[in-house]
Amino acid sequence: MADSSAPTPQVCARFHRAIELIGSRWTGAILQTLLQGKTRYAAIRGAIPDITDRMLSERLRSLEGEELVLRVVIPESPVRVEYELTPKGRELQKALREIGTWAERWIPLESDEGSATAGEPKGSKRRPMRRARKARPA
């Protein structure tokens, strides 16, 4: 058993920054989409339900700033813009795959929530936990 009086080690600053970066809302979905290859803005937008143009633009700029995404301008008429992962961005593939595997096991879809508890095989049912009663003043 761990000694509860021992100080908890600080979270590694690099780990914390990485989690904050890929854990930002929509970022994982954008990266997952770009893992399929070079993609145009409209295709990314279409692949991610509910993302706004403003949020997609902000996230793509942020990912470019972190050198995870490359914005490629193709001088045609009209100008075409494609986005692709840099080698640094592509190295996230294994980590994202592991997160996806974990999610398949533990995160129920809204349509699944009534039929099974996360981590249990579909079709198994478990009674919901009761809410704790509030303590009454004595």
N, C-alpha and C positions, 0 to 999 in steps of 0.2 A: 504494500500500500504506500502511496506517495506521501511524503511529509507535507502536511497542509501548511506548516509554518514556513516552509522554504519559499523564497520569492519566486514568482512566476517569471520565466525568462521573457525578455522583450521579443516582440515579433520582429523578424528580420525586415529591415526597411525595403530591401529589394522585393521580397515576397509581397509585402503590403502594397507597394506601388504596382506590381504586376496584377494583383487581384483587383485593385481599384481600376486599373486600365481595362482589363478584359471583362470585368464585372459591371461596367457602366451599362445602363439600360440601352439595349439595341446593339451594343458592340459585338456580343457573341454571335448574334444572328447575322450581322454584316460579315464578320469573319467567316462564319460557316458558309455563307453564300459565295464569298470570294474564294474559298477553298476549291470550288468547282472550276475555277479558271477565270480568265479575263472576262469582265462583265461591265456592261453599260449601266449608267445610273438608273434608268427606267427599269431595267431587269432586277436590280437590287431592290428598288422600291416595290416592285411587284411581288418579290419573293418574301417580303416581310410585312405581314398584315399590320395595319394600324400605325406604322411609322409615318411621321409627317415629313414633308420635303425639308423643312427647316432642321429637324432633328437628324435626318440622314446626312444632310450637308455638313452639319456640325461634327457628327461622328466621323465622317470621312476625312474632314480636315484634321481632326484630332489624331486619327490613325496615320495620316500622312506625316504629321508632325513627329509622331513616335517612330517613323520609318517602318511601319508595318504594312502600309498600303502605298502603292505608286499610282499616281494619276497620269495617264498617258493621253496627250492631246494629238489627234490625228488630223493633220491639216487637209481636210477635204472640203467640199462644198455640199452641204453645211459641215462645219467642224464637228468631229466626233470625239467624244471623251470616253475612255475606258479606264476601269480600275482593276488593279491586280495586286496580289500579295507580293511583298518583297521576300527574299529568302528568310529574313527575320520573322516576317509574318507567317510564312509557311511552316516554320518550326513550331508553331502553336498547334498544328494539326493533331499530333498525338495527345496533347493535353485536352483539346476540345473533344476528341474522340472518347477519351476516358470520362469526361464530364457527361457526354451523351449517353454512354453506357450506364453510368450512375443514375442519370435522369430516367432512363427507360425502366429501371428497377424501382426507383423511389418516388418519382414525381408523377402522380396520377393526372390524366387529362381531365378536364371538367366533366366530360361525358363518362369517365371511369369512376369518378369520386363516389357515386352511390353504389357501385358494384363491388369494389374491393378497396382494401386499405393498402397504401403504398408499401411495397416490399412483399406483399402477399400475392399469391397467384390469383389471376383474374377468376372470378366466380366464387371466391371465398368471401364470406361476409363476416364482419365483426361488429359488435354493438358499439355505438359511439360512446366515448367517455362522457361521464356526467360532469357538469360544471361544478366546481367547488362552491359550497355555500359560503356566503360572507359571514364572518363572525359577528355575532350580536354583542353589543356592549353589555357588560355584567352589571 
